[in-house]
Amino acid sequence: MSDVSTLAPDRAPPRRRDAQATRAAILEAAKAQFARLGYDRAALRDIAAEAGADVALIKRYFGGKEALFTEALKASFRSDRLRGWNRATFARDIATTMAGAAPSEEAPTHGFQFLLRAATSPTTAPLLNVAVQERFLEPIREWLGGEDAPARARVLAAVFIGCLVERLIRGEALEGRERDVFIERVTSTFEALLGDG
């Protein structure tokens, strides 16, 4: 008679779970799904499938669809970039970037689509407002400092978003005199917003 232990196939050790990687994958899938479909049409099962995770993990890691959406919104604002801005070159750096072509990779476009969809939905617009205040405007206000920083931050954000939309629609880099004039005018606009007066 054979020993039962010799007939059983060797089992691989249990795969080590990586909660942090799974959570990050769910968050990235959520950003992509919300960008493509908006809050109302995005389904948790599709987000989980795209992340390669069980849908129950969304509840475990995020608590549900609204909390996942809120986390995805917060992750879409990289406020850490604001700390690295050089005040002396900021206006010209932004103007030069905005005169260039829109990013060819999909991630920045998805992020922008995500924010636009959130802004136009009655369900998600209030969540977006909170995220914009905490993760975008507050760091800009702190970075600007000085008199009327809240109003200046709001105008700076509006001009920045307007330039971003124009660049995304245009798609290609500006050239020649048009590029030069664009950079000079946008630089002047941002320099005025950086001043205290």
Backbone as CSV, one residue per row, in Angstrom:
resi,resn,N_x,N_y,N_z,CA_x,CA_y,CA_z,C_x,C_y,C_z
1,MET,0.834,-1.177,0.000,0.000,0.000,0.000,0.877,1.238,0.000
2,SER,0.353,2.205,-0.653,1.101,3.452,-0.760,0.834,4.326,0.441
3,ASP,1.820,5.041,0.758,1.679,6.032,1.815,0.888,7.209,1.247
4,VAL,-0.170,7.582,1.911,-1.036,8.664,1.445,-0.248,9.953,1.236
5,SER,0.724,10.209,2.054,1.474,11.460,1.947,2.276,11.515,0.655
6,THR,2.633,10.362,0.098,3.393,10.385,-1.151,2.478,10.604,-2.349
7,LEU,1.187,10.302,-2.218,0.248,10.501,-3.316,-0.265,11.945,-3.406
8,ALA,-0.265,12.651,-2.324,-0.757,14.032,-2.313,0.255,14.927,-3.025
9,PRO,-0.235,15.781,-3.916,0.700,16.671,-4.612,1.330,17.653,-3.631
10,ASP,2.524,18.069,-3.975,3.185,19.073,-3.146,2.392,20.367,-3.231
11,ARG,2.117,20.912,-2.107,1.387,22.178,-2.083,2.378,23.319,-1.950
12,ALA,2.112,24.327,-2.733,2.940,25.521,-2.607,2.563,26.207,-1.308
13,PRO,3.507,26.847,-0.715,3.150,27.576,0.510,2.099,28.627,0.175
14,PRO,1.250,28.927,1.121,0.216,29.925,0.853,0.850,31.220,0.347
15,ARG,0.203,31.794,-0.670,0.707,33.038,-1.241,0.565,34.138,-0.199
16,ARG,1.616,34.852,-0.027,1.586,35.946,0.942,0.739,37.089,0.393
17,ARG,-0.188,37.512,1.161,-1.055,38.604,0.743,-0.362,39.929,1.020
18,ASP,-0.580,40.844,0.129,0.005,42.173,0.268,-1.144,43.184,0.261
19,ALA,-1.638,43.481,1.448,-2.806,44.355,1.583,-2.543,45.733,0.984
20,GLN,-1.352,46.236,1.175,-1.031,47.567,0.668,-1.052,47.594,-0.861
21,ALA,-0.497,46.576,-1.496,-0.499,46.507,-2.962,-1.922,46.314,-3.492
22,THR,-2.711,45.502,-2.818,-4.096,45.281,-3.239,-4.903,46.564,-3.104
23,ARG,-4.727,47.265,-1.997,-5.429,48.528,-1.780,-5.050,49.532,-2.867
24,ALA,-3.754,49.609,-3.193,-3.285,50.532,-4.231,-3.857,50.158,-5.594
25,ALA,-3.922,48.864,-5.888,-4.483,48.415,-7.168,-5.967,48.763,-7.265
26,ILE,-6.690,48.589,-6.169,-8.115,48.942,-6.145,-8.280,50.445,-6.368
27,LEU,-7.447,51.240,-5.722,-7.524,52.693,-5.856,-7.249,53.133,-7.301
28,GLU,-6.233,52.547,-7.939,-5.929,52.887,-9.339,-7.066,52.467,-10.261
29,ALA,-7.610,51.284,-10.041,-8.733,50.814,-10.855,-9.947,51.719,-10.660
30,ALA,-10.170,52.155,-9.432,-11.301,53.050,-9.150,-11.128,54.373,-9.884
31,LYS,-9.934,54.941,-9.855,-9.705,56.203,-10.565,-9.994,56.035,-12.054
32,ALA,-9.550,54.925,-12.624,-9.778,54.679,-14.054,-11.268,54.479,-14.355
33,GLN,-11.949,53.697,-13.536,-13.376,53.429,-13.756,-14.212,54.701,-13.562
34,PHE,-13.923,55.452,-12.520,-14.672,56.684,-12.280,-14.414,57.697,-13.399
35,ALA,-13.189,57.717,-13.948,-12.875,58.616,-15.057,-13.651,58.227,-16.307
36,ARG,-13.728,56.931,-16.573,-14.416,56.457,-17.779,-15.929,56.547,-17.665
37,LEU,-16.447,56.206,-16.497,-17.895,56.013,-16.373,-18.604,56.992,-15.443
38,GLY,-17.883,57.671,-14.603,-18.510,58.502,-13.588,-18.925,57.654,-12.391
39,TYR,-19.323,58.323,-11.336,-19.661,57.644,-10.078,-20.848,56.707,-10.229
40,ASP,-21.916,57.195,-10.832,-23.157,56.426,-10.882,-23.050,55.161,-11.719
41,ARG,-22.283,55.208,-12.798,-22.194,54.048,-13.692,-21.060,53.087,-13.329
42,ALA,-20.095,53.527,-12.557,-18.997,52.639,-12.155,-19.518,51.613,-11.153
43,ALA,-19.171,50.357,-11.375,-19.630,49.272,-10.491,-18.458,48.727,-9.684
44,LEU,-18.702,48.480,-8.405,-17.645,47.965,-7.537,-17.078,46.643,-8.049
45,ARG,-17.928,45.770,-8.589,-17.432,44.482,-9.077,-16.464,44.679,-10.248
46,ASP,-16.733,45.700,-11.099,-15.839,45.979,-12.225,-14.521,46.580,-11.745
47,ILE,-14.604,47.426,-10.735,-13.390,48.005,-10.147,-12.542,46.887,-9.556
48,ALA,-13.169,46.000,-8.797,-12.448,44.876,-8.185,-11.830,43.987,-9.263
49,ALA,-12.582,43.702,-10.320,-12.072,42.849,-11.400,-10.859,43.491,-12.064
50,GLU,-10.934,44.785,-12.328,-9.804,45.486,-12.951,-8.574,45.466,-12.043
51,ALA,-8.813,45.487,-10.740,-7.710,45.466,-9.771,-7.211,44.046,-9.505
52,GLY,-7.968,43.036,-9.986,-7.599,41.649,-9.706,-7.836,41.286,-8.248
53,ALA,-8.884,41.846,-7.683,-9.176,41.634,-6.262,-10.634,41.209,-6.086
54,ASP,-10.930,40.702,-4.930,-12.303,40.343,-4.583,-13.053,41.617,-4.208
55,VAL,-14.290,41.731,-4.646,-15.089,42.914,-4.372,-15.247,43.165,-2.869
56,ALA,-15.209,42.105,-2.064,-15.337,42.268,-0.609,-14.182,43.093,-0.034
57,LEU,-13.042,43.087,-0.726,-11.900,43.850,-0.223,-12.126,45.358,-0.329
58,ILE,-12.995,45.776,-1.231,-13.306,47.207,-1.321,-13.972,47.658,-0.028
59,LYS,-14.919,46.853,0.443,-15.593,47.177,1.708,-14.584,47.157,2.853
60,ARG,-13.704,46.155,2.853,-12.721,46.036,3.934,-11.761,47.219,3.958
61,TYR,-11.224,47.590,2.798,-10.201,48.634,2.757,-10.761,50.052,2.708
62,PHE,-11.966,50.199,2.141,-12.487,51.552,1.922,-13.846,51.809,2.564
63,GLY,-14.595,50.777,2.886,-15.885,50.954,3.529,-17.064,51.014,2.577
64,GLY,-16.833,51.174,1.288,-17.932,51.228,0.321,-17.597,52.146,-0.829
65,LYS,-18.555,52.314,-1.709,-18.337,53.058,-2.951,-18.030,54.535,-2.708
66,GLU,-18.799,55.184,-1.849,-18.574,56.617,-1.613,-17.204,56.868,-0.988
67,ALA,-16.828,56.048,-0.026,-15.521,56.211,0.610,-14.392,55.915,-0.383
68,LEU,-14.589,54.918,-1.251,-13.596,54.620,-2.283,-13.472,55.808,-3.234
69,PHE,-14.599,56.380,-3.625,-14.590,57.541,-4.503,-13.838,58.701,-3.851
70,THR,-14.114,58.948,-2.584,-13.451,60.036,-1.859,-11.946,59.820,-1.813
71,GLU,-11.516,58.592,-1.529,-10.081,58.284,-1.502,-9.459,58.449,-2.882
72,ALA,-10.179,58.034,-3.923,-9.686,58.182,-5.291,-9.547,59.663,-5.649
73,LEU,-10.501,60.475,-5.214,-10.412,61.921,-5.440,-9.173,62.490,-4.763
74,LYS,-8.993,62.151,-3.504,-7.840,62.665,-2.759,-6.532,62.246,-3.418
75,ALA,-6.497,61.010,-3.910,-5.283,60.508,-4.564,-5.035,61.205,-5.897
76,SER,-6.061,61.813,-6.467,-5.911,62.506,-7.742,-5.241,63.867,-7.593
77,PHE,-5.242,64.402,-6.380,-4.584,65.678,-6.117,-3.241,65.406,-5.471
78,ARG,-2.186,65.741,-6.168,-0.848,65.517,-5.626,-0.345,66.813,-5.013
79,SER,-0.795,67.095,-3.814,-0.431,68.346,-3.161,1.049,68.391,-2.797
80,ASP,1.724,67.241,-2.802,3.160,67.229,-2.518,3.942,67.992,-3.585
81,ARG,3.420,68.083,-4.796,4.086,68.837,-5.865,4.176,70.315,-5.531
82,LEU,3.191,70.825,-4.807,3.157,72.248,-4.497,4.363,72.672,-3.670
83,ARG,4.795,71.814,-2.789,5.928,72.155,-1.916,7.219,72.330,-2.712
84,GLY,7.302,71.680,-3.856,8.517,71.747,-4.661,8.562,72.914,-5.638
85,TRP,7.490,73.697,-5.695,7.482,74.815,-6.630,8.493,75.873,-6.205
86,ASN,9.279,76.341,-7.146,10.232,77.413,-6.907,9.525,78.729,-7.221
87,ARG,9.331,79.522,-6.229,8.574,80.768,-6.391,9.202,81.695,-7.435
88,ALA,10.525,81.687,-7.534,11.216,82.577,-8.469,10.985,82.186,-9.928
89,THR,10.792,80.904,-10.196,10.644,80.441,-11.582,9.264,79.874,-11.890
90,PHE,8.398,79.830,-10.889,7.091,79.193,-11.038,6.305,79.703,-12.244
91,ALA,6.137,81.016,-12.357,5.283,81.589,-13.402,5.770,81.187,-14.794
92,ARG,7.056,81.331,-15.051,7.598,80.978,-16.368,7.577,79.463,-16.568
93,ASP,7.858,78.688,-15.530,7.829,77.219,-15.658,6.436,76.738,-16.058
94,ILE,5.411,77.257,-15.390,4.031,76.864,-15.705,3.673,77.313,-17.117
95,ALA,4.022,78.545,-17.475,3.702,79.069,-18.806,4.361,78.223,-19.897
96,THR,5.608,77.856,-19.678,6.329,77.037,-20.661,5.701,75.649,-20.776
97,THR,5.342,75.072,-19.647,4.678,73.766,-19.662,3.360,73.846,-20.412
98,MET,2.582,74.872,-20.144,1.273,75.001,-20.780,1.384,75.309,-22.275
99,ALA,2.504,75.852,-22.722,2.718,76.099,-24.153,3.080,74.812,-24.889
100,GLY,3.476,73.802,-24.133,3.860,72.522,-24.732,2.656,71.665,-25.070
101,ALA,2.951,70.481,-25.554,1.897,69.523,-25.905,1.322,68.898,-24.645
102,ALA,0.086,68.449,-24.730,-0.537,67.720,-23.623,0.198,66.404,-23.443
103,PRO,0.211,65.864,-22.234,0.899,64.588,-22.004,0.336,63.498,-22.909
104,SER,1.231,62.680,-23.436,0.773,61.610,-24.328,0.303,60.389,-23.551
105,GLU,0.794,60.222,-22.328,0.344,59.075,-21.533,-1.072,59.307,-21.025
106,GLU,-1.742,58.235,-20.746,-3.158,58.285,-20.411,-3.442,58.777,-18.992
107,ALA,-2.549,58.533,-18.056,-2.829,58.815,-16.644,-3.264,60.255,-16.364
108,PRO,-2.534,61.293,-16.848,-2.998,62.652,-16.564,-4.368,62.946,-17.168
109,THR,-4.624,62.410,-18.348,-5.917,62.624,-18.993,-7.022,61.951,-18.203
110,HIS,-6.772,60.728,-17.725,-7.768,60.035,-16.903,-8.054,60.824,-15.634
111,GLY,-7.010,61.345,-15.015,-7.205,62.123,-13.801,-8.080,63.335,-14.042
112,PHE,-7.845,64.004,-15.161,-8.632,65.181,-15.477,-10.077,64.798,-15.792
113,GLN,-10.268,63.710,-16.547,-11.625,63.232,-16.840,-12.357,62.878,-15.543
114,PHE,-11.631,62.264,-14.633,-12.198,61.889,-13.336,-12.720,63.139,-12.619
115,LEU,-11.908,64.185,-12.580,-12.304,65.408,-11.896,-13.472,66.091,-12.601
116,LEU,-13.470,66.102,-13.929,-14.588,66.696,-14.662,-15.888,65.953,-14.401
117,ARG,-15.819,64.628,-14.425,-17.035,63.844,-14.156,-17.533,64.098,-12.736
118,ALA,-16.611,64.198,-11.807,-17.001,64.460,-10.417,-17.649,65.831,-10.281
119,ALA,-17.139,66.805,-11.018,-17.664,68.172,-10.921,-19.066,68.297,-11.490
120,THR,-19.406,67.451,-12.439,-20.695,67.585,-13.125,-21.783,66.666,-12.579
121,SER,-21.471,65.913,-11.551,-22.458,65.012,-10.955,-22.975,65.594,-9.641
122,PRO,-24.306,65.688,-9.484,-24.843,66.194,-8.213,-24.458,65.316,-7.024
123,THR,-24.217,64.044,-7.270,-23.830,63.126,-6.193,-22.410,63.393,-5.720
124,THR,-21.508,63.664,-6.671,-20.089,63.733,-6.320,-19.533,65.146,-6.235
125,ALA,-20.228,66.148,-6.760,-19.716,67.521,-6.701,-19.395,67.976,-5.275
126,PRO,-20.252,67.677,-4.278,-19.890,68.079,-2.904,-18.619,67.383,-2.398
127,LEU,-18.414,66.120,-2.794,-17.197,65.403,-2.389,-15.976,66.030,-3.050
128,LEU,-16.134,66.413,-4.311,-15.041,67.074,-5.034,-14.707,68.402,-4.380
129,ASN,-15.710,69.157,-3.992,-15.474,70.447,-3.348,-14.614,70.292,-2.092
130,VAL,-14.926,69.304,-1.281,-14.136,69.065,-0.068,-12.697,68.697,-0.430
131,ALA,-12.538,67.803,-1.399,-11.194,67.378,-1.813,-10.399,68.546,-2.388
132,VAL,-11.042,69.385,-3.192,-10.365,70.549,-3.777,-9.913,71.502,-2.677
133,GLN,-10.782,71.741,-1.698,-10.423,72.636,-0.597,-9.216,72.109,0.175
134,GLU,-9.276,70.838,0.556,-8.242,70.252,1.418,-6.933,69.968,0.679
135,ARG,-7.017,69.430,-0.533,-5.832,68.897,-1.199,-5.259,69.809,-2.272
136,PHE,-5.989,70.858,-2.658,-5.532,71.719,-3.740,-5.443,73.170,-3.286
137,LEU,-6.576,73.752,-2.875,-6.572,75.168,-2.525,-5.821,75.472,-1.230
138,GLU,-6.002,74.652,-0.211,-5.317,74.920,1.067,-3.799,74.925,0.905
139,PRO,-3.197,73.930,0.229,-1.742,73.997,0.024,-1.313,75.213,-0.809
140,ILE,-2.123,75.606,-1.785,-1.787,76.802,-2.578,-1.855,78.045,-1.698
141,ARG,-2.903,78.143,-0.856,-3.014,79.288,0.063,-1.792,79.372,0.968
142,GLU,-1.390,78.244,1.513,-0.221,78.226,2.394,1.040,78.621,1.636
143,TRP,1.190,78.125,0.430,2.381,78.407,-0.381,2.435,79.884,-0.766
144,LEU,1.271,80.459,-1.110,1.229,81.866,-1.490,1.473,82.778,-0.296
145,GLY,0.767,82.508,0.804,0.873,83.350,1.989,0.482,84.787,1.692
146,GLY,0.664,85.636,2.652,0.415,87.059,2.459,-1.050,87.429,2.458
147,GLU,-1.260,88.687,2.110,-2.606,89.254,2.123,-3.468,88.621,1.030
148,ASP,-4.706,88.370,1.359,-5.697,87.838,0.424,-5.293,86.499,-0.198
149,ALA,-4.523,85.700,0.520,-4.084,84.402,-0.010,-5.248,83.511,-0.444
150,PRO,-6.374,83.460,0.296,-7.477,82.615,-0.165,-8.018,83.012,-1.541
151,ALA,-8.222,84.305,-1.760,-8.739,84.762,-3.056,-7.698,84.552,-4.148
152,ARG,-6.437,84.869,-3.858,-5.371,84.694,-4.859,-5.195,83.224,-5.218
153,ALA,-5.324,82.333,-4.236,-5.213,80.895,-4.493,-6.329,80.426,-5.412
154,ARG,-7.526,80.922,-5.179,-8.673,80.537,-6.003,-8.484,81.007,-7.447
155,VAL,-8.006,82.248,-7.618,-7.775,82.758,-8.976,-6.632,81.995,-9.639
156,LEU,-5.565,81.735,-8.893,-4.444,80.967,-9.444,-4.924,79.588,-9.907
157,ALA,-5.726,78.926,-9.102,-6.248,77.607,-9.457,-7.119,77.695,-10.708
158,ALA,-7.958,78.728,-10.794,-8.842,78.890,-11.956,-8.036,79.115,-13.234
159,VAL,-7.015,79.952,-13.159,-6.181,80.215,-14.331,-5.409,78.950,-14.713
160,PHE,-4.862,78.268,-13.722,-4.120,77.032,-13.980,-5.012,75.993,-14.665
161,ILE,-6.216,75.794,-14.127,-7.143,74.808,-14.696,-7.561,75.227,-16.107
162,GLY,-7.788,76.517,-16.306,-8.120,77.003,-17.643,-7.005,76.722,-18.638
163,CYS,-5.772,76.979,-18.246,-4.619,76.691,-19.118,-4.497,75.191,-19.375
164,LEU,-4.754,74.415,-18.352,-4.686,72.955,-18.492,-5.722,72.455,-19.492
165,VAL,-6.936,72.951,-19.393,-7.994,72.549,-20.324,-7.620,72.964,-21.747
166,GLU,-7.147,74.191,-21.912,-6.762,74.674,-23.244,-5.667,73.787,-23.841
167,ARG,-4.684,73.403,-23.030,-3.585,72.549,-23.513,-4.098,71.165,-23.892
168,LEU,-5.001,70.610,-23.091,-5.555,69.292,-23.398,-6.367,69.323,-24.691
169,ILE,-7.142,70.376,-24.893,-7.943,70.496,-26.108,-7.040,70.703,-27.324
170,ARG,-6.048,71.577,-27.185,-5.125,71.882,-28.290,-4.321,70.660,-28.674
171,GLY,-3.813,69.936,-27.675,-3.093,68.693,-27.909,-1.647,68.828,-28.349
172,GLU,-1.340,69.791,-29.166,0.025,69.926,-29.672,0.672,71.185,-29.119
173,ALA,1.998,71.217,-29.183,2.742,72.356,-28.660,2.536,73.590,-29.534
174,LEU,2.521,74.739,-28.901,2.500,75.999,-29.645,3.879,76.224,-30.250
175,GLU,3.921,76.996,-31.335,5.193,77.237,-32.009,5.352,78.707,-32.361
176,GLY,6.586,79.091,-32.609,6.897,80.421,-33.128,6.435,81.556,-32.240
177,ARG,5.989,82.621,-32.892,5.566,83.827,-32.179,4.396,83.541,-31.243
178,GLU,3.462,82.708,-31.680,2.317,82.390,-30.819,2.794,81.802,-29.491
179,ARG,3.768,80.902,-29.540,4.330,80.296,-28.321,4.974,81.364,-27.442
180,ASP,5.789,82.234,-28.059,6.490,83.276,-27.307,5.515,84.215,-26.605
181,VAL,4.488,84.666,-27.330,3.492,85.583,-26.757,2.707,84.877,-25.651
182,PHE,2.318,83.633,-25.905,1.579,82.852,-24.903,2.390,82.762,-23.613
183,ILE,3.653,82.393,-23.731,4.499,82.238,-22.536,4.632,83.564,-21.799
184,GLU,4.841,84.651,-22.509,4.991,85.955,-21.857,3.708,86.370,-21.139
185,ARG,2.559,86.203,-21.790,1.287,86.616,-21.189,0.924,85.738,-19.988
186,VAL,1.097,84.441,-20.131,0.769,83.537,-19.018,1.735,83.769,-17.857
187,THR,3.013,83.991,-18.166,3.987,84.298,-17.117,3.564,85.545,-16.352
188,SER,3.181,86.600,-17.065,2.738,87.859,-16.413,1.518,87.621,-15.525
189,THR,0.604,86.808,-16.024,-0.619,86.513,-15.252,-0.270,85.818,-13.942
190,PHE,0.562,84.785,-14.003,0.922,84.074,-12.784,1.779,84.922,-11.857
191,GLU,2.672,85.731,-12.400,3.486,86.619,-11.543,2.597,87.580,-10.777
192,ALA,1.560,88.104,-11.423,0.624,89.003,-10.736,-0.087,88.285,-9.594
193,LEU,-0.411,87.012,-9.793,-1.099,86.248,-8.747,-0.171,85.905,-7.589
194,LEU,1.115,85.825,-7.860,2.067,85.509,-6.792,2.321,86.699,-5.885
195,GLY,2.147,87.915,-6.401,2.381,89.112,-5.604,1.307,89.299,-4.562
196,ASP,1.616,90.090,-3.550,0.656,90.343,-2.463,-0.384,91.381,-2.836
197,GLY,-0.155,92.143,-3.882,-1.074,93.239,-4.178,-1.961,93.030,-5.347
